[in-house]
Amino acid sequence: MTITIDEFKKVEIRAGKILSAEKVPNTDKLLKLMVDLGEKVEVKEVAKEEGATITPTDAPKVFVSAPRQIVSGIALRFPDPAVLIGKTCMFVSNLEPRVIKGLESNGMLFAVSVPEGGFSLLEPNETIPPGTMAI
């Protein structure tokens, strides 16, 4: 199957840093990854001293990192998922969410494998920050 260049241009491929990785219970192949894709969300309320809150109208805007949950079928390759923490890999970031074994997945990890057993994550060098888009 072939796709047009215009179809391909719709795919957003971004660098993402894996913040956590854990096996999905009652599965052999699935890992739940929390991934920093460089996305930020605005905090709607900011805590003040003594439990009061302030709203954005009386405070400067505050943005925090918004990691994404991504479910990936790579658990057999990583018996100790902790080895993935801190790695920067490439992800498809604009797939519609999909529920896999009860977990919402918001992207797809890029990896390659061959029938003889070779496997590799697609990892940019260490100078590429989370959120960088492939061009």
TIFILUM-550110 format. One record per atom (N, C-alpha, C): x, y, z; residue in one letter. Coordinates in steps of 0.1 Angstrom, whole numbers, plus 5000, padded with zeros to 4 digits. Layout:
<guvos>
XYZA;...
</guvos>
This chain:
<guvos>
500849885000M;500050005000M;500950125000M;500550224992T;501350354992T;500450464997T;501050565002I;500350685006I;500950804998I;500150914997T;500651024991T;501451105001T;502251194995I;503051285004I;502251375013I;501051415008D;500151495016D;499551405028D;499351275026E;498951195037E;500051185047E;501251165042F;502451145051F;502651275059F;502451385053K;502651515060K;501751535072K;500651455073K;499751465084K;500251395097K;501251315095V;501851235106V;502751325114V;502551345127E;503451425135E;504351325143E;505651335140I;506651245147I;507451335156I;507451305169R;508151395178R;509051305187R;510151375192A;511051315202A;510251325215A;510351215223G;509751205236G;510651145246G;510751195258K;511551135269K;510751045278K;511150925279I;510350835287I;510550865302I;509550895309L;509650935323L;509350815333L;508550725328S;508250605336S;507850495327S;508050365331A;507750255323A;507350135332A;506250075330E;505849965338E;505049865330E;505149745334K;504349635328K;502949655330K;502049625320V;500649625321V;500249495328V;499549495339P;499149375346P;498349275337P;498549145338N;497849045331N;498049045316N;499249095312T;499649095298T;501049055297T;501448995285D;502848955283D;503649065276D;502949135267K;503649215257K;503649365260K;502749415269L;502449555270L;503149625281L;503649745278L;504249835288L;503449965287L;503250025299K;502650155300K;503750255302K;503950345293L;504950455293L;504350585296L;504950665304M;504650805306M;505750885299M;505350965289V;506351025280V;506151175279V;507251245281D;507351395279D;507551425265D;506551475258L;506651515244L;506751665242L;507151735253G;507451875253G;506151955254G;505051895257E;503751965258E;503552025272E;502952145272K;502752215284K;501252245285K;500652245297V;499352295299V;499352405309V;498352495308E;498252605317E;497552555330E;498052595341V;497452565354V;496352665356V;495152615359K;493952705360K;493952775374K;494452705384E;494452765398E;495852735404E;496352835411V;497652815418V;497352825433V;497952735440A;497752735455A;498552855461A;497952915471K;498553025478K;498752975493K;499353045500E;499553015515E;498153005521E;498052925531E;496852905539E;495752845532E;495952775521G;494952695514G;494152775504G;494252905503A;493452985494A;494052955480A;493252985470T;493752975456T;493553115449T;494353125438I;494153245430I;493853195416I;493153275408T;492853235395T;493753305385T;493853265373P;494753325363P;494453475361P;493353525365T;493053665363T;493953755372T;494253695384D;495053775393D;496453715396D;496953635386A;498253575388A;498853555374A;500153555373P;500753525360P;500453385356P;500453365343K;500153225337K;501253125342K;500853015346V;501752905350V;501452785341V;502552735335F;502452615327F;503252505333F;502752385332V;503452265337V;503552155325V;504452075327S;504651965317S;503451875318S;503051825306A;501851735305A;502251605298A;502851515306P;503251385300P;502051305294P;502351225284R;501251145278R;501550995282R;500350925283Q;500450785285Q;500450715272Q;501350625269I;501450555257I;501650405260I;500750325255V;500850175257V;501550115245V;502650035247S;503449985237S;503649835239S;503649755228G;503849615228G;505349575228G;506149625237I;507549595237I;508049525250I;507149485258A;507549425271A;508449305270A;508349225260L;509149105258L;510649145255L;510849265250R;512149315247R;512849375259R;512049415269F;512549485281F;511949425294F;512549305298P;512149235310P;512149335322P;513149425322D;513149525333D;512849665326D;511549705327P;511149825320P;511849945325P;512449945337A;513150065342A;514250105333A;514850015325V;515950055316V;515550155306V;514250175304L;513750265294L;513650415300L;513650425313I;513450555319I;514650645315I;514350765310G;515350855306G;515750855292G;515350755285K;515650745270K;514750835263K;515350895252T;514550985243T;514350895230T;513150885226C;512750805215C;511850885206C;511550825194M;510550895185M;509250835186M;508150925186F;506750885188F;505950945177F;504850875173V;503750945165V;502951005176V;502751135175S;502051215185S;500651255182S;500151235169N;498851285166N;497851165162N;498051045167L;497150945165L;495950965175L;494750925170E;493650945179E;493850845191E;493350875203P;493550795214P;492950655212P;493550555218R;493050415216R;493050345230R;492050275234V;492050205246V;492550065244V;493650025251I;494249895250I;494249835264I;493649725266K;493549655279K;493149755290K;492149845287G;491649935297G;492450065299G;493550075292L;494350195293L;494350275280L;494150405282E;494150495270E;495550525266E;495850495253S;497150525247S;497050645238S;497950735240N;497950865232N;499150885224N;499450785216G;500650795207G;501150655204G;502250655196M;502850525193M;504350545192M;505050445199L;506450445199L;506950385186L;508050445181F;508750395169F;509850295173F;509750175167A;510750075169A;510849985156A;511949925155V;512149835143V;512549695148V;512249595141S;512649455144S;512749375132S;513549265132V;513649175121V;513349035126V;512948945117P;512548805122P;513648735129P;514948765126E;516048695133E;516248745147E;515448835152G;515548885166G;516149015168G;516649085158G;517149215160G;516049315163G;516349405172F;515349505176F;516049635180F;515349745177S;515949875181S;514849975182S;514950055193L;514150175194L;514750285185L;513950375180L;514450485172L;514750595181L;516050615184E;516550715194E;517350825187E;516950955188P;517751055184P;518951075193P;519951155189N;521051175198N;520651265210N;521451275220E;521151335233E;520851485232E;521251545221T;521051695220T;519551735215T;518751635212I;517351655208I;516451665220I;515851775223P;514951785234P;513551725231P;512851685242P;511451645240P;510551745233P;509751695224G;508851775216G;509351815202G;510651795200T;511251825187T;510551745176T;510051805166M;509351735155M;510351695144M;510051575139A;510851525127A;510451605115A;511451635107I;511151715095I;511451635082I;
</guvos>
